[in-house]
């Protein structure tokens, strides 16, 4: 899975309600045989980047 595919998956996960996100991350990790801890760290970094981008665009 390359970064662009992962980014699309993370965008879809961000659209889900908060309570569904851990489940979706777990499914993504299983589907791609990636450790869940790595997926969580990547998702946290991705989410932080999106928040920074949104703040910059607003300000």
C-alpha positions as CSV (number, residue, x, y, z in Angstrom):
1,X,0.0,0.0,0.0
2,X,1.5,3.3,-1.0
3,X,1.0,6.7,0.7
4,X,-1.7,7.9,-1.6
5,X,-3.8,4.8,-1.0
6,X,-3.2,5.1,2.7
7,X,-4.2,8.8,2.6
8,X,-7.5,7.9,0.8
9,X,-8.2,5.3,3.5
10,X,-7.5,7.7,6.3
11,X,-9.8,10.3,4.7
12,X,-12.6,7.8,4.7
13,X,-11.9,6.9,8.3
14,X,-12.0,10.6,9.3
15,X,-15.5,10.8,7.9
16,X,-16.7,8.1,10.3
17,X,-18.0,8.8,13.8
18,X,-15.3,8.8,16.5
19,X,-16.5,5.5,17.9
20,X,-16.0,3.7,14.6
21,X,-12.5,5.0,13.9
22,X,-10.6,2.4,16.0
23,X,-12.6,-0.4,14.4
24,X,-11.8,0.9,10.9
25,X,-8.1,1.3,11.8
26,X,-8.0,-2.3,13.0
27,X,-9.7,-3.5,9.9
28,X,-7.3,-1.6,7.7
29,X,-4.3,-3.0,9.6
30,X,-5.6,-6.6,9.2
31,X,-6.4,-6.1,5.5
32,X,-2.9,-4.9,4.7
33,X,-1.0,-7.0,7.3
34,X,0.4,-3.9,8.9
35,X,0.9,-3.7,12.7
36,X,-2.0,-1.9,14.4
37,X,0.4,0.3,16.3
38,X,2.0,1.5,13.1
39,X,-1.4,2.3,11.6
40,X,-2.4,4.2,14.7
41,X,0.8,6.3,14.7
42,X,0.4,7.0,10.9
43,X,-3.2,8.0,11.4
44,X,-2.4,10.3,14.3
45,X,0.3,12.0,12.2
46,X,-2.1,12.3,9.2
47,X,-4.8,13.7,11.4
48,X,-2.4,16.3,13.0
49,X,-1.3,17.3,9.5
50,X,-4.9,17.8,8.4
51,X,-5.7,19.9,11.4
52,X,-2.6,22.1,10.8
53,X,-3.6,22.5,7.1
54,X,-7.1,23.5,8.1
55,X,-5.9,26.1,10.6
56,X,-3.5,27.6,8.1
57,X,-6.3,27.8,5.5
58,X,-8.6,29.5,7.9
59,X,-6.0,32.0,9.3
